[in-house]
């Protein structure tokens, strides 16, 4: 009986070790997925009708040599689990990103980090608070 308990203990320890390794691998895969989404957004992005609104105005014609971001490119910069919690809209020289509800500090920080990486910022305006990302790429 003692040997069986020892074997069960060893198996349990190995299962726990594998769980930790799998968790780390999942995080790495999320990072790779985000990077691939970003690269795919730079090439050809398929528009998704959910949570995306565009103004009736035609976007301004870019000056020669200036590259502009699209809503799809900005949307694809976010992991899928965050992307589904956000609304995207074009306004003037910016792409506006609105939160669709309370996200918690961890998700908010991930979104803020992604927005800052694109040269954007958070605009605190009470219920109208939002992130904005410039259309012009640096």
N, C-alpha and C positions, 0 to 999 in steps of 0.2 A: 504494500500500500504506500509506503514511504517513497518508493521509486516512482510510482505513478504520479504522486504529488510533485516530485522533483521534475519529472518530464513535463507535466502540465505547466509548472512555473517557468521552465525553459521556453516552452512554446509561447506562453503569454509574453515573455520578455522579447522574443523574436517578433511577435506580432506587433508589439508596441514600437519596436525599432523600425519595422517596415512602415508602420503608420506615419511615423515622423518623416521618414525618407519620402514617402509618397506625397505628404503634405508639402514638403520643400519642392518636389518636382512639379506639383500643381501650380505653385506660385511662380516658378520659372517659366512654365508653359503659358501662364497668363501674361507674363512680361513679353514673351516672344509673340504671342497673339496680338498684343497691343502694338508692337513694333510692326508686325506684318500688316495690320489694319492701316496703320499710318502710311506705310509704303504703298499699299493698294489704293489708298485715297489720293495719293499723288499722281497715280496713273489714270485709272478709269474707275469712277465710283458710280454705282447704281443708285439712283435716288429712291429713298424709302418714304412712303407717304405718311407714316406715323410721326406725330409730334413735330413736323416740319412745316413752318409757314413762311412764305416769302411775300414781301411787299409787292404791290402792283407795279412799282417803279422798275424800269429796266436798270440793271446795274451799270454804273458809269464805265465808259470805255477806258481800259487801262492804257496809261502812257507807255510808249515803247520801252521795253526792258523791265517794266514793273510787273511782278507776278501777283495775282490776287488769289486769296483763299476762297473756296466755295463752302457752302453749308455742309455738303457731304464730306469734304476733307476734314473740317473741324469735328463733325460728328464721329467720323472714323478714328479720331485720335483718342477716343475714350473706350475703355473696355465695355463690352456689351452690357454687363450688369449695371454700369453707371449710365451708359448711353440711353437706356430705356427709362431712366428717371429724369431726363432732361428734355426741354423744348428748345428748338433752334429757330432763329428768325434773322433775316437780314434787315438792318436799319442803317442807312447812310453808309459810312465807311467801316462799319462794324458788323460782326455777326454776334447776335445777342443769344446768350444761353441762360434760360430760366429754369429754376428748380421746380419740379412738379410736386414737391411736398417736402416734408422734413426728412433729411438724409442721415443725420447724426454726424458727429465731428470727424470720424474716420473717412467716410465717403466724401464729405465736404472738402477735407484736406486733399484727397486724391484729385478731385475735380479742380481745386484751386491750383494745385501743382501742375496739372496738365495745361490749364489755361495760361499760367505764367510762362510755361515752356514755349507757348506760341506768341508770347509778347502781350498777353491779355491781362485783365485785371478784374477785381470784384468791385461792383458798384453797390454800396449799401444805401437803399432807399426804402426801408421798411418792407411793405408788401410788394413793392416794385423792385426789390433788390435783384441783381442779376450779375452775370459775368459778361464781359465783352472782349472780343478778340478782333484786332484790326484785320480788315480784308487784305491789306498790303502786307506782303511777306517782307521781313527784314533782309 
